[in-house]
Amino acid sequence: MAQKENLNDEMGIYQIKIDGNLHEKWAQWLNGSIIKIQEYSHSTDILIAVPDQAALRGLLNKLWDLNLTIISVAQQEFESKKGELNGT
C-alpha cells in the first residue's frame, strides 16, 4: 500500500471505486498523491489527493485509458488537525 504522510490542506481527497483489480504498482503511473489502494475480490478502491479538478479529470482519463470501469467517485473530508480522513 502506497502512503502519503503529510497532505496539503489545499488538496482534494477522493475515493474512486473501479471494477476489477488494480495492483498498487500502478500508483506511480497514476500520478497524484496515492494514499491507499485497497483491492477487493472484484473491485479496487483508490484513495487519492489531487490539487484541483483538472488533476482529478486527468486521473480519471488515465483509468479510462486502461479500459477500467469507474463505479463511483466520492469526495472525502480531511481533518488537518488530526491528520485523519472522515468516514474511512
Steps between C-alpha positions, in 0.01 A plus 500: 500500500640838398461770765537877517574635847451878474208616289478860391179665627428621145491147361166338425463145629299256286403136526471337158348154475576303184378166372779244501836494670766766464827400664677770699790487252284732286514772769810662346343512153183663628687805635341692784542410864372146541406449862368147476410233244278229645427196286183299558381186322349683200579868555770743609470815713753775433536779754684792341586863569494735200561876486197587285220375276728496195734255673204284600378500139848399383503207742153389390614519137796275579268244660279521192808449277560173688144396402397487866138554601463777757223408743508814714692815588439656841668796664630430850556746783840534662542632854839669491515533880487125557648398166215258442242442231136523602284202424779252430 
